[in-house]
Amino acid sequence: MKIILLPTAEAVVEINKYVCSEGHNPHHCHEIGKVESAIATAFYPGTYPFALGGLAKVAGALCFYLVQSHAFVDGNKRTGALTAITFLNQHGLDLLYPLDEERGVNALADVIEGCAASRIKRDELIEWFETHKVALEDE
């Protein structure tokens, strides 16, 4: 399998700008090196099937490291999730997860919040992405 596009730090910063503007929140990157480090760590060693074992697992690691890096003033969780989902979408995958209508929360928001609060470990988030991946419909 050939990787179509790896996220760049600049692309992740643009995603953060987008999620912040959607929430009418300020955008500011504390340190671009934190974003670069998160990307490099998720993609180590950089070729398929990756040390983590596949695209969904790499997306989970990417999300984890971006959320944990706290590279941005605001939107770290949304940026991590959107970057990971965009990466999956570029490779014909998506996430399918339930909505808890009683609480008004979806499972993705729950797991990302747990990651940010250090209740969800890296390997748990990686496995969550793996078990919730689905192929995108052919158009």
C-alpha positions in Angstrom: 0.0 0.0 0.0 1.3 3.5 -0.9 0.6 6.4 1.4 -1.1 9.2 -0.5 -0.3 12.1 1.8 1.3 12.4 5.2 0.1 15.3 7.2 2.5 18.2 7.5 2.9 20.5 10.5 1.6 23.4 8.4 -1.5 21.4 7.4 -2.2 20.6 11.1 -1.9 24.3 11.9 -4.4 25.1 9.2 -6.8 22.5 10.6 -6.4 24.2 14.0 -7.1 27.6 12.5 -10.3 26.1 10.9 -11.6 24.4 14.1 -10.9 27.6 16.1 -12.6 29.8 13.6 -15.7 27.5 13.6 -15.8 27.8 17.4 -15.1 31.5 17.3 -12.0 30.9 19.4 -8.5 32.3 19.1 -5.9 30.3 17.1 -2.3 30.3 18.3 0.3 27.6 18.0 2.6 27.5 21.0 5.3 25.6 19.3 5.3 24.1 15.8 8.0 21.6 16.9 5.4 19.9 19.1 3.2 19.3 16.0 6.2 18.1 14.0 7.1 15.7 16.8 3.6 14.3 17.1 3.5 13.6 13.4 7.0 12.0 13.3 6.2 9.8 16.3 2.9 8.6 14.9 4.5 7.7 11.5 7.7 6.1 12.8 9.4 4.4 10.9 7.5 6.1 8.1 6.6 3.3 5.6 3.7 0.9 5.5 2.8 -1.1 7.5 4.3 1.2 10.1 5.5 0.1 13.5 1.9 0.3 14.7 0.4 -2.0 12.2 -1.8 -0.1 9.7 -3.5 3.0 8.7 -6.2 3.1 11.4 -3.7 2.5 14.1 -1.4 5.2 12.8 -4.4 7.6 12.7 -5.1 6.7 16.4 -1.5 7.4 17.3 -1.5 10.7 15.3 -4.6 11.8 17.2 -3.2 10.8 20.5 0.1 12.6 20.0 -1.5 15.7 18.7 -4.0 15.9 21.6 -1.3 15.2 24.2 1.2 17.7 22.7 -1.0 20.7 23.7 0.6 22.6 20.8 -2.3 25.1 20.5 -4.0 27.5 22.8 -7.3 26.1 21.8 -8.7 23.2 19.8 -6.1 20.5 20.5 -8.7 17.7 20.8 -10.7 18.8 17.7 -7.4 19.3 15.7 -6.2 15.8 16.7 -9.5 14.2 15.8 -10.0 16.1 12.5 -6.4 15.5 11.4 -6.7 11.7 12.1 -10.0 11.4 10.3 -8.7 13.4 7.3 -5.8 11.1 7.1 -8.1 8.1 7.2 -10.4 9.6 4.6 -7.5 10.2 2.2 -6.9 6.5 2.3 -10.4 5.3 1.8 -11.3 4.8 5.5 -13.6 6.5 8.0 -14.7 6.0 11.6 -18.1 4.6 12.6 -19.1 5.1 16.2 -22.3 5.4 18.2 -24.0 8.5 19.6 -25.1 8.4 23.2 -28.4 10.3 22.8 -29.1 10.3 26.5 -25.9 12.2 27.3 -25.8 14.0 23.9 -22.2 12.8 23.3 -20.7 10.7 20.6 -18.2 8.0 21.3 -15.4 9.8 19.4 -15.8 12.9 21.6 -15.8 10.6 24.7 -12.6 8.8 23.7 -10.8 12.0 22.7 -11.8 13.7 26.0 -10.5 10.7 27.8 -7.2 10.9 25.9 -6.8 14.6 26.8 -7.5 13.8 30.5 -5.0 10.9 30.4 -7.8 8.4 31.2 -7.2 6.8 27.8 -3.8 5.5 27.0 -2.1 5.6 23.6 -2.6 1.9 22.9 -6.3 2.1 23.9 -6.9 5.0 21.5 -5.0 3.2 18.8 -7.2 0.1 19.3 -10.4 2.3 19.4 -9.5 3.6 15.9 -8.8 0.1 14.7 -12.1 -1.3 15.9 -14.2 1.6 14.6 -12.6 1.9 11.1 -14.8 1.3 8.1 -14.2 1.6 4.4 -15.6 4.6 2.6 -18.3 3.9 0.1 -17.1 3.8 -3.5 -18.6 6.7 -5.4 
